[in-house]
Amino acid sequence: MAYEPFNVLKSNGVPLPIENVDTDQIIPARFLKATERKGFGDNLFRDWRYHQDGTEIKNFVLNDKKYNGKILVGGKNFGSGSSREHAAWAIYDYGFRCVISSFFADIFKNNCLNIGVLPVKVSESFLKGIFEKIYEDPQTTITVDLSSQKVTLGDENMESSFEINAYKKNNLINGYDDIDYLLNMKMEIKGFAKNRPF
């Protein structure tokens, strides 16, 4: 199992209402030396979180103690720029399991799905409603139900559906990456190969 299975996630949201957040802002290029997925969360949004001397930038959302949770709520066009997988690794390693936005760059979206982060695309009006509720009450609960493909905001019946590829959905629910998926089908593959002519 590559990561913890994803089914229903109930969490507060961390608001980042900035449009066109690219992968170099998510994880700056100078931190791409490692080849394992560990430790990247320490440098998530590094240049927005810290001054050059290493002290915190107080008004950045990840440094604001009133905002916490496993759901990052981003502005439109989240994850644009280079195709680096490390951006998705940094988000996962920091502790986020879901990113909500009104638009994702395709490569970033697929990189997230491959490692257990669910990118949820909603309408711009629904995204605006999420930001408004979080700023009104940082403890507002967001429920992301992968099985039913719905995201619900608080107790006010604000709900939106979202789309996801059936294969990626199955993998997320089971905690599989692509290799896990194939290993889980080992017996079927052996049976198929056994009945093939050589």
Beta strands, then each sheet from edge to edge (+ up, - down):
strand 1: 8-11
strand 2: 13-16
strand 3: 71-74
strand 4: 98-101
strand 5: 118-121
strand 6: 142-145
strand 7: 150-153
strand 8: 158-161
sheet 1: 1+ 6- 7+ 8-
sheet 2: 2+ 3+ 4+ 5+
end
